Amino acid sequence: MIIAITNQKGGVGKTTTAINLAAAMALKGLRTLLIDLDPQANSSLSFVEIHQLERTIYDVLTDPSVDMADVVLEAEQVPNLHVAPSSIALAKIEATLLGELDSYYRLKDKLSKVRRRYDYVIIDTPPALGIITVNAMVAATHVLIPIQSSYFALEGTDDLLETIDQIKQRANRRLQILGAVLTLFDGRTILSRDIRKQVEEVFGDKLFDTVISKSVRLEESPAYREPIFSFAPRSSGAFQYYKLSEEILSRV
């Protein structure tokens, strides 16, 4: 499985979900690759020292001589987890690839050379529906959509679903929506419960039963370069991301 974690809205928990879902799969003994396609490189920072890197995923996507295997690093904190790191250079990739005939297929082509080495590939995407995110969805088998439990939770969802449909029709017929997961959820508030009902109306049984609650521990763990399972293994965040990984495995 190749799972693109996607939502064009920022602050919905894409990176938190990517980090901890990848760690959860790896801790189950599944060989997992985390690809960071966000120029902010927060997924990368959680596992590797990016300031010492000579090459990143930007080079993979722009330089024909650089393969995915050339940039992949082991995550020392988590056995079975490997990371293809990002950097701020990725922010200029739209201009770099603009007009290239294969611009939307770069990731798919490079990933095809290493994908058999991994049981799961998790792709963290930026908060935009540009070339980077389209590359992720063209390469992926499934899309996971984190949705923040806020008043404007579903804003832009129509655009995202339309983009997914267009990619399925033209570039990647096997692409499926794995599901939507509610993040930053506070079950004590009427708003969060109302948002859940609204999301369920849109996604139906594609909405995961697991919700990811607001958690200080989840916010702190990246600063210590650890997934939630080692930083706070008894926290609600650790339990919820483990449960989400179980739900994902059951759907596949």
Order of alpha helices (4+ residues) and beta strands (2+ residues): beta-alpha-beta-alpha-alpha-beta-beta-alpha-alpha-beta-alpha-beta-alpha-beta-alpha-beta-alpha-alpha-alpha
